[in-house]
Amino acid sequence: LWIPKKGASLQLTPLNYPLYERVIRTYEGNKLEMRDGRIYINGHEESSYTFKMNYYWMIGDNLHGSQDSRYWGLVPEDHLIGSASVTL
């Protein structure tokens, strides 16, 4: 899994479409669809996408019981409301 950064571009494929669909559509505010194996953003066929925000992979401290990015997916920077007090 590649974690997008603001200004980074990603080649869009039918294979990675499900991984980044929510980010591009919900968090970045685009109309996104795939028709006949082609990807359309805001009505235009696109082969790549440049991200507007930084994204993070969050993991809980209870490996088998946490609902974290394994459950939610990537977290956009505008959803963060604090900072880590300890990092390992």
PETA-V243023 format. One record per backbone hydrogen bond with DSSP energy under -1.0 kcal/mol. CO is the residue of the C=O (numbers start at 1). NH is the residue of the N-H. E is the energy in kcal/mol with one decimal. If there is no record, write none. Layout:
((CO/NH/E) (CO/NH/E))
//
This chain:
((4/55/-1.8) (5/8/-2.3) (8/51/-2.5) (10/49/-2.0) (13/17/-1.5) (16/20/-1.4) (17/21/-1.4) (20/24/-2.5) (21/25/-2.6) (22/26/-2.0) (22/27/-1.3) (23/28/-1.7) (24/30/-1.4) (31/42/-3.5) (33/40/-3.2) (35/38/-2.2) (38/35/-2.5) (39/46/-2.7) (40/33/-2.2) (41/44/-1.8) (44/41/-2.7) (47/12/-2.6) (49/10/-2.3) (51/7/-2.9) (54/77/-2.2) (56/75/-2.7) (58/69/-2.8) (62/65/-1.5) (62/66/-2.2) (68/71/-2.4) (68/72/-2.9) (69/73/-1.0) (75/56/-2.2) (76/79/-2.2) (77/80/-1.4))
//
